[in-house]
Amino acid sequence: MRYTTDLTLRQRNFILEKFPEIFKTKSKADIFEILNALFFLIKTGCQWKLLPNDFPKWRTVYEFYRKWISIGFFDRLTRELIPKARDSQGKSSQPTVAVIDSQSVRSGLPQSEKGIDGGKKIKGIKRHLAVESNGFPLTIVISRANVHDSKGAIGLAIDTVCKYPTIRLLKADNGYRGPLVKNLKEGLNVELECVKSNFGTSEFKPISGRWVVERSFSWFESFRRLNRNYEQFLHTAKGITMAACAMFMLRFV
């Protein structure tokens, strides 16, 4: 292992067992080395062209990255890791409760899909995130920053319930109240519990059931590539974020 972001032997064996199809390629490059290069980039925030020379060529890494996000590889890898992560916390393999929130992120490219979050004065994208009760990421939807939380939550809720059908309760802050509560109940048979924030009070008190998603966003900050959005398109912004989630979850292997 040359870098702290390199896959361990156990992690390599796990990926090989669960996703043998990604190794069926005509490329002579080592698939694990391509993954190592991608995880190095996400952790350090370096540019594609500045990947160290002991990794495969950056164009090869980038081509595989685009291919993997097109087939949802990192999304599927994260789903495979959720039971292991929950088992480490003494929880059942599948979640029944999810916590949702959003995070506006500044754009690092002059030409990219973006909008302006007027409330936070941020020009870029918005990450709509659903996590389970420990804060482990379940699903992500990426939109322009000007999309209201409640609108982004519709696609997020559908995606979350479809991928984790055991979920019957979503928790969110008061920004998600309104017609969304009724729509989720009637359309997905899922309850949406909106928790009132203690913003403006003199005493700091974590919001019951919701603080875990805030911690998840703080985990994102440990990946320098995610501190700003350097992706030109929304689907690649989602891809790089899901790759970071998979990288984080692999610690439970």
Secondary structure, 3 states (H helix, E strand, C coil): CCCCCCCCHHHHHHHHHHCHHHHCCCCCCCHHHHHHHHHHHHHHCCCHHHCCCCCCCHHHHHHHHHHHHHCCHHHHHHHHHHHHHHHHCCCCCCCCEEEEEEEEEEECCCCCCCEEECCCCEEEEEEEEEECCCCCEEEEEEEECCCCHHHHHHHHHHHHHHHCCCCCEEEEEHHHCCHHHHHHHHHHCCEEEEECCCCCCCCCCCCCCCHHHHHHHHHHCCCHHHCCECCCCHHHHHHHHHHHHHHHHHHHC
